[in-house]
């Protein structure tokens, strides 16, 4: 039965790491999206002047 404890622990670690990875990926995607919005706003402002 001890093998099942190691299996569960490894499974839990993998899911925690995947969750952290997706959380970080989502944050980066939001940063890129925000930066893209800023660049588009600058482009529009330059076109008006």
N, C-alpha and C positions, 0 to 999 in steps of 0.2 A: 504494500500500500504506500510505501514511502516514495516510490516512483511517481505515483499520481500527484503527490504533493509537489515534487519538482516540476512535473508537467504543468500543473496549475500555476505555479510560480512563474515559469517561463512564459506561459500563455498570457498571464497578467502583465508581465514586463513588456511583452511585445505590444499589447494593446495600449499600454501607457505610453510607450515610445511612439506608436502610430498616432495617438491622440495629440501628443506634443508636436509631432511633425506637422500634422494637419492644422493645428492651431497656429504654428509659426508660419506656415504657408499662407494661411488666410490673412494673417497680419501683413505679410509682404505684399500680397495681392491688393489689399486695401491701400497700402502706402503707394504702390505703383498707380493705382486708379486715381488716388488723390493728386499725385504728381502730374498725371496725364491731364486731369481737369485743370490744374494750374497752367500747364503749358498751352492748352487750348484757349484758356482765358487770355493769356498773354498774346497769343496769335490774333485773337479777335480784337484786342485793344490796339495792337500795332496796325491792323487793317483799317481801323477807324480814324487814326491820326494822320 
